[in-house]
Amino acid sequence: MSTQDLSQPGPNELKTASLGQKLKVFIGNLPPDKVTLLEIRDIVGQDGLLILSAFLTLVFMVPVSIPGVSTVFGFAILLVGISRLFDRNLWLPSWIASRVLPAEKIRSALIKGSKWLDRLDRISRPHRLKGLVDVWSMNTVNNCALIYGALLLMAPFGFVPFSNTLPGLALLFLAIGLLQRDGLCILFGHLMNLATTIYFAVLITVLVIGGEAALKELLQKLFGIGG
């Protein structure tokens, strides 16, 4: 499908288009070589913060390594969560707004990850488990969960399998759930945040235990300590 085909719908049509259709337009409007986060935000639109968050998570749905992306995208979603929590317009600091990213790699990852968006778009239903979306206190909890998921995505475990995919899934579920007011998707988002926390706790424990064992072995070899 050509870039021109991807960006065919006009502004009025996009307001009622599915998330999958909006993603195709978004991919078609990406620059050919390099893209900044500011350009990505402007393509999605200032009013589409949750759509922006959903799109940014898709690159983590496939095992494609793009250095620095989890930090940049995670920080952007963090700011989206904060802006929603305090009901403020999204602000991006210059150092992250102007960060140059490889457009072709992002385009490829978005295309591969779009199956997740298509699936959620088909199965999500508004007003399921309404208590998780229609109560003011739960909206606060959900926005805090969005912030927490973004912090997990930014954690320095990019070299570990699933360390970006798990929080990416949590953020995707939360973004779609908030967009569609679907409490079931939001519940899955909370569960994925919990699963990510447990996964990271296990990783840290293994690293600490492994580090202690390596240190003891080194001390034993050098000084005969700890034998």
Buried (B, 14 or more C-beta within 10 A) or exposed (E): EEEEEBBEBEEEEBEEBEBBBBBBBBBBBBEEEEBBBBBBBEBBBEEBBBBBBBBBBBBBBBEBEBEEBBBBBBBBBBBBBBBBBEEEEBEBEEEBBEBEBBBEBBBBBBBBBBEBBBEBBEEBEEEBBEEBBEEEEBBEBBBBBBBBBBBBBBBEBBEEEBBBBBBBBBBBBBBBBBBBBBBBBBBBBBEBBEBBBEBBEEBEEEEEEEEEEEEEEEEEEEEEEEE
